[in-house]
Amino acid sequence: MTEKNILDKAFEETVLQLIFYVISKYRRIILVAIVSGVFTYFCSFFYDEKYQSVIVITDSKSQDFQDIGGLSSLFTGVTEGNKELTISLRQMQSSPFLIDFIKINNLPVNLLADDYVFPDLSLNSNIESLADSKMITDDFNTLKYSALRLSSKIDYTFKGALTEVTFESPSPIFSMIILDSLITFANDQLRTKVINESEKEVIYLNNQIAETSMQDLKRSLSEVVKDKITTISIAQSKEEYLFKVIEPASYNPSKVYPNRNLFFAIGSCLGIFFSALFYVWIYYKRSQEES
């Protein structure tokens, strides 16, 4: 046997002796840690499971969109990069936007409430599969609470030029459907608003051109009309007007909450902490009695 093997064997024996010593010395603390860890692990089964869908998007604006201006800039933001996307995403989380989303898609107003029953869904299901004509209402407060429940499940993270938008719910397919539909709805809503507003502006500007006799003003108004017509053409030809989807909404059957391994780890750490605290208290009491 070589000297290296002898040293390795001696080291292994030393480590094992140390482990056995720690286990025997602190066996009660270790036992409490294991018991509390197992307890918190089983407690995790009482929490509602949550599944997350992720969609990767980026700003749909390109060089062709930089000179649009006008009302369209109010919807997409007036700054560049993440700030511009933040405005758009915040709008997507707003109650007015989500109320329109619920009403137009005939979604039940108890969506994600405690009494909401998730329908049987498949990977071929879409937003129409969630519609429920019996649970439709025009009551603003009821719709607002439903919108707030949806808004609380939406989150986003900037990763360079890309943005990850997430949605959590007790159903992985439900999360995927809602997230995909939200992005589509945002694109459709903005495109429709831009087209309608630009068309109204074109009509108004043409009337102003017909009424004025000043040639310089006519030329200036004509240039504005050209810009508005360009805006309408771009909006009509571009389905992904606000958000460009890089990676569609994902179907992830693995739950993101509760993390039972994390529950076990937290329970074990709490067990060690309170056990150590208890032994410190016992030692303190004994010291007082002896003195």
N, C-alpha and C positions, 0 to 999 in steps of 0.2 A: 504494500500500500504506500503510495507516494505521500510526501509531506503535505501537498495541496489537498489530497483527499482526506487526510487526517484532520487538517484545519477546517475543511468544509463540514466534516462530520461533527467535530466539536462545536462548531458554530450552530449547526442545526439542533444539537442537543441542548445548547444554551438557550436558544430561542424557545424550544419546546418547554424547557423548565420554567422560563420566564412566563410563558403563556399559562401553564398550569398554576403557577404561583399567583398570577393576577386573577385567574378564575376562582381559585380557592379563597383568596383574600377578599375579593369583592363579589363573591357569588350572589349575595343578596341584592346588591345593586344591579348586577347583570340580569338576575331573574326578574326584578321589577321592570327593568328596561324592556326585556322581551315580552313580558305580560302586557305592559302598557302599549308596546308597539303592535302586538296582535289585537288588542282591544280597539285601538284607533283604526287599524286595518279593516276590521269588521264594521266599524262605525261608518266607514266610507261607503258601504253598500246602501246606507239610508239617504245618501245624497243623489240628486237627480243627475243622470249622465248627460254630458254635453259633447256635441260633435261640431267640428269646425270645418267650414268650407273656405277656400282661399281662391281669389281671382287676382291675377296680375295685370295691371293696366298702366298706361302712360298717357300723357297729355296728347290729345288727338290733333292739336294745332300744329300746323307745319308752316313753311314760308308763305304759303298761299293765304294763311289766316292772319298774318301779322298786321295787315292794313285794313281789317274789317271795321274795327272800332264800333261806334254807335251803341245800340242797345245790347248787341251780342256780348260786348265786353263786360256788361253788368252780370251776365250769367256765368261767364268763364273766368272772371277775375281780371284784374288790371296789371298784375305783376307777373314775373316770369318764374319758371321752375316750380319748386315745391309750394311756394306761397300761392301760386295760381291754382294748383291742384287742391290745396287745402280749402280754398274758398268753395270750389265745386263739390268737394267731399262733404264739407260742412252743410252745404245746401241739401245734399242727399240725405243727411241725418236730420234735417229740420222737420218739424211737425207738418207744415203746409205741404211739403213735397210728399211725405209718407202718407198723409191723409188722401191726397190725390191718387197715390199708388194703390191704396186700399180700395178706394171707391171705384176707380177705373177697372181694376181687376176683380171686382166683386168678392173681395176677401172677407172672411168672417171677422166681426169686430172683436170677438174674444180671442183673436189670434195670439198665441203664446201665453194666454191667461191660464190660471190654475184649472179652469174647467174646459180648456180646449182639448179636443181629442184629435190626435194626428191621424189623417186618413192613410189608407194603405197606398203606399207610393212605390214606384219602380224607377229604374234609371231612365225610362222613357217618359216619365211623367213631366208635366210642365206646370206653369202657373195656373192654368185653367183647372188643373186637378185639385187645386186648393180652394177654388171658388165655392161659395155657399150662399145661395140666394135667400135662404131662411134667416141668415145672420147679418143681413145688410141693414144699416140704419143711417139716417141723416143727422142724428144727434151729434153735435160738435164735440161735446165733452167726452162722449164714449169713443168717438173716432180719435180724439187727441190722446186718450190713454192707450189706445191700441197702437197709435203711432209712436208713442214714447217707449212702449215695450219693444217695438222693432228697432228703434234708434239705439236702445241700450245694448243691443246685440251686434251692432255694426262697429267695426274698428278698422284702422288703417295704419300702415307703417311704410315710411319712405325708405327705399333702398336704391340710392343713386337716382338714375333717371326713371326707375320703375317704382311702382307703388303696389303694395299688397293690401287688398281689402279683404277683411274676414267677416264671417257671420257665424254665430254660435246658436245652436238649438238642440233639443233632445233627439233630433232626427238628422242623420247625415244627408239624406236625400232632400229633406225640407230645407236645410241650410243651403245646399247647392242650388235649388230652384229659386229661392228667394234672392240669393246674391246675384245670380245670373240675370234675373228679371229686374232687379234694381238698377243694374248698369244699363241694360237695354232701355228701361223706362226713362232713365236720366238722359240718355242720348236722344230718344224720341221726343221727350218733352222740350228739351232745349232747341232741337232742330225745328220743331213746330212753332215755338215762340219766336225764334229768329225769323223764320219765313213770314209769319203773320205780321210781325212788327215792321219788317222791311217792306212788305207789300203795301202796308198802310202809309209808310213814309214815301214810297214811290208815287202813290196816288196824290198825296198832299203836295209833294214837290212838283209834280207835273202840273197841278192846278196853279201853283205859284209861278211856274214858268210861263203858263198861258196868260196870266194876269199882268205880269210885269212887262214894261217896255224897255228896260235897261238891258243892253246887250251883255255887259260885263257880268251882271247878276245872273242872266240866263245861262251864260257859259259856266259860271260857278255852280249853279244848281244842277246843270246837266251832268257835270262831273260827279256830283254827289249821287245823282240818280244812277249813274254807271256803277258806282261803288255798291249801291244797294242792290242792283241787279246781279252784280258779281256775288254778293253775299247770299242772295237767294239761290243762285245756281250752285254754289259750293254746298250749301245746306241741303239742297235737294239731291245732290249726287253723293253725299257722304253720310252713310248710315251711322258710323261711329264718329259723331260730330263732336262730342265732349270727351269721352273716354275711348281710347283705343285699347282693345283687349289683346294682351300679349299671350296670356295663358287662361283658358276658360275656367269657370268655377269648378273646383275639384270636388270629387266624391271621396271622402275619407271616412271609412268605417271604424277607424280607431278613435276612441273617445279621448278628448283632451282634459276632461274632468269627470270624476275625481281621479287623481293620480294616486293609486293605492300604495305604491311603493313609497311615495312621498309621505303619505299618511303614516305608514309604518315607521319611517325614519323620524318624523316629528314626534310620534308617540314614544319612541325609544329614547330620544334626546330629553323629552320631558320627564320620562321615568328616571333617567340618570340624574337629571338636575334635582328633582324633588327628593330622590333617595339620598344624594349627597347632602342636600340641605337638612334632611332629617338626621343624618349621622352627625352633622356639625352641631345641630341643636342638642342631640343626646350627649355629645362630648362636652358641650358648654354646661349642661345641667349637672353632669357628673363632676366637672371641675368646681362648680359652685358648692356642691354637697361636700366634697373633700376638703375644701377650704373653710 
